[in-house]
Amino acid sequence: MKTSINEFIAGLEQRTPGENEFHQAVEEVIGSVWDFYMQNPRYQKANILGRMVEPERIIMFRVPWVDDRGEVQVNRGYRVEFNSALGPYKGGLRFHASVTLSILKFLGFEQTFKNSLTTLPMGGGKGGSDFSPKGKSDGEIMRFCQSFMTELYRHIGPNVDVPAGDIGVGGREIGYLFGQYKRLKNEFTGVLTGKGLAWGGSLIRPEATGFGAVYFVQHMLKQLKMDIDGLTVGVSGFGNVAWGAITKLNELGGKVVTISGPDGYVYDANGIKGEKVDYLLELRASNNDIVEPYAREFGAEFVAGKRPWEVPVNVAMPCATENEVGLDDAKNLAKNGAYLLAEVSNMGCTTEAAEYLSENIVYAPGKAVNAGGVAVSGLEMSQNSMRISWPREEVDARLKVIMENIHETCVNYGKRSGNVNKTDYIKGANVGGFVKVADAMLAQGVV
Ligand code: NAP
């Protein structure tokens, strides 16, 4: 039986009430793969899309822990094992007060397509908790991570599900999680990625998402016959991903003029580089606010309560969180002459903003732009399995090739009927990611 796209979305909304972020992510994908799906009856017959929007498994659990005052706290833990057609579930853990099942479902759904785009053998998953490490002591974070893993360890494994970091989960949290897994299972395996270098981590992993995003931007610019050297770039956030992107942009001659936090942004016309980046890292390690102290220290402008997209830049790279670029921001960027927006955060743009940017300038979605992070996680898994570690140059070279291939996939599947010279990166990334997963699901039968 043939359904229309509207009936499909309405059915999903009815089955998953209130999961707004998940609906947004599904709509974005379905909108661009629908025609392709309709042209391929074998996918319809096997109800591939119907199965793709239903996670294979969701685990939800209580995470009790004791704070520094001796009081018992409780948070909620999740792991959404979305799709294992291409390999073990793979995707980060997010620790942030805003985490809900809907957010993790959107992230796990996106992750499935992203992992497919890398061409590495990884399925899609995502997990986390409504616990925020910000403002907590190291001891509190360790006790939380140990409690979280005390339940999660039953559901993951190097050939089953391999979590990594995301917002609020960096090297410190991965260390505590790994330590507890090792203690409970009595085995040293590559069950998490983003590990420390001395105990199974990969070189370049901390920088990979940001570096990969900049490599992707290089290819986007090449299509426009431009280069990063000499361009101004607006970045948001200042977390792990923003740091990697800023480092590589500076190396290639770009000038980064903004960073941001939940309370506002900094505009630094002289460029955020060198000792300024080191200072930001120190602030970040101290668990303190970053943006305002930076402005004070270096005499830059702090704009409270606003997003950085009102600043004229050539390239915009949102690196903080979902829906951080709305339609008005998108219009501002285009009006001020930006050539492109490369989304580094997951679903960094609202649907309207993404559509506007895609039509009026050039826009590429997070699942393509930020796939370098999970790609190097995949390389970390390979190194762990082989019990070797590749030198920095080798990992970086592989990352560059992967990002080039993802860009090529977007160009191949993202041809526009009206304007053959301009790539539709939304369609390119979604159809390119979809095909491999769909074919694997077909081959594996109704499971
Ligand atoms: P992170 O290290 O925790 O940094 C997040 C940054 O965003 C911080 O600067 C944070 O500021 C800021 N932020 C958080 N919520 C915000 C809000 N509501 N408004 C404005 N700023 C906000 O996380 P990350 O790993 O860099 O991840 C950033 C984005 O990249 C996320 O969308 C994530 O899903 C995506 N991503 C990450 C990876 C990875 O390898 N880590 C891979 C692919 C995609 P405060 O610290 O002051 O809260």
Residues whose N, C-alpha, C, O or C-beta is under 5 A from the ligand:
A	BS01	NAP	G165 D166 I167 G168 T209 G237 F238 G239 N240 V241 A242 S260 G261 P262 C319 A320 T321 E322 V344 S345 N346 N370 G373
